[in-house]
């Protein structure tokens, strides 16, 4: 006789992009994966584990590809999943980096403080003026799409070469349009896309960069006050690694 199956609750959330996703909390098998990833301390392992856990907990209930989701949707969804699976509150530690004088020497204070953050209270922030459409000339422009979780995984380093930066931009262009036609980049060759991107001016690149800097963000600001030296500062916590606890 088979053992009875435990009931598993499901939750539905609206992601920053507008995607509505239903998921279940992760179970012992996913928690094991999470613990192994945390113990590894390896960024790539954490990112890959995040995708596996989300696929296990989301795709049986919502027809969506995790690697095709915008990065900020994945970050938001992971926090929701973690809150519903382990607990809403996480404890984050921060060591004071203020330089202080002690016995005639200058050294870093280093006093550690612990803060509790309610994951369900972290809401996406939207910058004013954010627009997916970028005007290039009075009669021409382009429409951008958000970097996906897959494109984030492919970025192995923060400092990209010039060539890598332009390749990344090319991958985020959804379409180019003028007065008469909308040209979807899926219908043109890679060489044509490269030629178009290479023809952009410095001002055009600045306008495109505004799209990336004003994208929705999943972050939380800690009001840090050192109990020892009294130093105060705002600490912005963002990214999967920061909440991977």
C-alpha positions as a printed Julia matrix, in Angstrom:
245×3 Matrix{Float64}:
  0.0    0.0     0.0
  1.43   3.39   -1.04
  1.98   6.09    1.56
 -0.47   9.0     1.5
  0.7   12.15   -0.27
  0.96  15.37    1.67
 -1.06  18.32    0.34
  1.15  21.04   -1.16
 -0.11  24.64   -1.19
  0.34  26.9    -4.19
  0.72  30.67   -4.41
  0.17  33.13   -7.23
  2.13  36.37   -7.66
  2.37  39.09  -10.27
  5.97  39.67  -11.33
  7.37  43.15  -12.13
  7.03  42.51  -15.88
  3.34  41.71  -15.45
  3.73  37.93  -15.75
  1.39  36.09  -13.37
  3.07  33.0   -11.95
  1.74  30.19   -9.78
  4.24  28.14   -7.76
  4.57  25.72   -4.88
  7.05  26.06   -2.0
 10.23  24.08   -2.45
 10.42  20.76   -0.66
 13.23  18.82    1.04
 14.78  17.85   -2.31
 15.01  21.52   -3.38
 16.2   22.63    0.05
 19.06  20.15   -0.23
 20.06  21.69   -3.55
 19.91  25.15   -2.0
 22.09  24.15    0.95
 24.69  22.55   -1.34
 24.79  25.68   -3.51
 25.19  27.91   -0.45
 28.0   25.76    0.9
 29.82  25.87   -2.43
 30.04  29.67   -2.33
 30.27  29.56   -6.13
 28.27  32.18   -8.04
 27.61  29.98  -11.09
 26.44  27.11   -8.9
 24.02  29.43   -7.1
 22.62  30.77  -10.38
 22.19  27.3   -11.92
 20.6   25.98   -8.72
 18.18  28.9    -8.71
 16.99  27.95  -12.18
 16.57  24.26  -11.27
 14.56  25.1    -8.13
 12.33  27.57   -9.98
 11.72  25.08  -12.78
 10.73  22.41  -10.25
  8.39  24.71   -8.35
  6.91  26.83  -11.16
  6.7   24.99  -14.47
  4.2   22.31  -13.31
  1.73  25.14  -12.6
  2.69  27.93  -15.03
  3.67  27.52  -18.67
  6.75  29.72  -18.66
 10.44  29.27  -19.44
 12.56  30.39  -16.51
 15.63  31.14  -18.64
 13.55  33.42  -20.88
 12.18  35.49  -17.99
 13.62  38.96  -17.28
 16.28  38.82  -14.6
 14.28  41.04  -12.22
 11.29  38.67  -12.53
 13.52  35.74  -11.54
 14.92  37.67   -8.55
 11.44  38.68   -7.4
 10.04  35.18   -7.87
 12.94  33.56   -6.01
 12.39  35.85   -3.01
  8.69  34.97   -3.02
  9.54  31.29   -3.24
 12.1   31.49   -0.46
  9.63  33.38    1.77
  6.89  30.79    1.26
  9.25  27.85    1.71
 11.57  28.7     4.61
 10.26  31.91    6.12
  9.45  35.5     5.29
 12.3   36.97    7.35
 15.99  36.61    6.51
 18.9   37.79    8.64
 21.61  39.76    6.85
 24.95  40.64    8.43
 27.02  43.71    7.63
 30.46  44.65    8.95
 31.16  48.36    9.41
 33.8   49.52    6.93
 34.33  52.94    8.48
 37.96  53.85    9.2
 38.56  54.79   12.83
 41.53  55.92   14.93
 42.62  53.58   17.7
 45.88  53.78   19.66
 47.33  56.12   17.08
 46.52  53.78   14.21
 43.89  53.99   11.47
 41.95  50.8    10.97
 38.56  49.58    9.76
 35.97  49.39   12.52
 34.72  45.95   11.41
 31.91  45.74   13.97
 29.29  43.31   12.69
 25.56  44.05   12.86
 22.61  41.83   11.99
 19.44  43.0    10.27
 16.14  41.26    9.67
 14.49  41.75    6.27
 10.95  40.66    5.42
 11.17  39.3     1.88
  7.46  39.79    1.21
  7.87  43.51    1.88
 10.45  43.92   -0.89
  8.66  45.43   -3.85
 10.09  46.18   -7.3
 11.07  49.79   -7.88
 10.27  51.49  -11.17
 12.25  54.52  -12.31
 10.27  57.39  -13.77
 10.68  57.83  -17.49
 11.57  54.2   -18.14
 10.63  53.32  -21.71
 11.33  50.31  -23.92
 11.29  52.56  -26.98
 14.43  54.53  -27.82
 14.15  57.44  -30.25
 17.17  57.58  -32.59
 16.01  60.24  -35.07
 12.72  62.1   -35.63
 11.64  59.24  -37.92
 13.49  56.2   -36.58
 13.86  54.31  -33.33
 14.13  50.9   -31.76
 12.32  48.84  -29.15
 14.33  46.98  -26.52
 13.55  43.82  -24.59
 14.7   43.06  -21.07
 17.82  40.93  -20.54
 16.74  37.39  -19.76
 17.93  35.16  -16.97
 19.79  33.14  -19.62
 21.68  36.21  -20.84
 22.58  36.95  -17.22
 23.97  33.42  -16.86
 26.11  33.96  -19.95
 27.74  37.03  -18.44
 30.63  35.42  -16.6
 32.14  38.74  -15.51
 31.0   42.23  -14.61
 33.54  44.09  -16.77
 32.71  43.33  -20.39
 34.91  44.06  -23.36
 33.65  46.53  -25.96
 32.78  43.67  -28.31
 30.88  41.81  -25.57
 28.97  44.97  -24.66
 27.8   45.49  -28.23
 26.85  41.83  -28.53
 24.79  42.16  -25.35
 23.03  45.27  -26.7
 22.31  43.5   -29.99
 20.66  40.66  -28.1
 18.32  43.08  -26.34
 17.02  44.82  -29.49
 13.54  43.54  -30.26
 12.79  45.64  -33.33
 13.81  48.69  -35.32
 11.19  50.97  -36.82
 10.84  53.96  -39.11
  7.86  55.89  -40.48
  6.68  53.01  -42.65
  7.89  49.7   -41.26
  8.7   47.76  -38.11
 11.71  45.47  -38.63
 11.7   42.57  -36.16
 15.25  41.44  -35.57
 14.23  37.8   -35.74
 13.61  38.33  -39.46
 17.0   39.84  -40.34
 20.49  38.36  -40.45
 23.08  38.58  -37.71
 25.32  40.55  -40.07
 22.59  43.14  -40.62
 22.09  43.53  -36.88
 25.82  43.95  -36.35
 26.01  46.57  -39.1
 23.1   48.47  -37.58
 24.57  48.46  -34.06
 27.95  49.59  -35.39
 26.24  52.57  -37.04
 24.88  53.89  -33.73
 26.39  57.08  -32.35
 27.62  57.71  -28.82
 24.38  59.57  -28.01
 22.36  56.62  -29.26
 24.27  54.27  -26.95
 23.68  56.64  -24.02
 19.94  56.59  -24.77
 19.98  52.78  -24.88
 21.95  52.66  -21.63
 19.18  54.66  -19.94
 16.84  51.75  -20.63
 19.11  49.38  -18.69
 19.78  51.74  -15.77
 16.07  52.47  -15.28
 14.81  48.88  -15.52
 12.74  47.56  -12.59
 14.97  46.67   -9.65
 14.56  44.22   -6.79
 16.45  45.79   -3.91
 16.2   46.77   -0.26
 17.88  49.61    1.62
 19.27  48.93    5.09
 19.64  51.9     7.43
 22.97  50.93    8.93
 24.13  52.47   12.19
 27.27  51.02   13.76
 26.72  50.33   17.47
 30.42  50.87   18.19
 31.71  53.85   16.18
 28.34  55.42   15.34
 28.91  55.48   11.58
 25.69  55.66    9.56
 25.05  54.8     5.93
 22.41  53.4     3.6
 23.27  49.93    2.32
 21.46  48.83   -0.82
 21.02  45.07   -0.98
 20.3   43.66   -4.43
 20.9   40.56   -6.53
 20.3   36.87   -5.94
 23.57  36.38   -4.07
 22.58  38.9    -1.39
 19.41  37.0    -0.44
 20.76  33.49   -1.05
 20.41  32.58    2.62
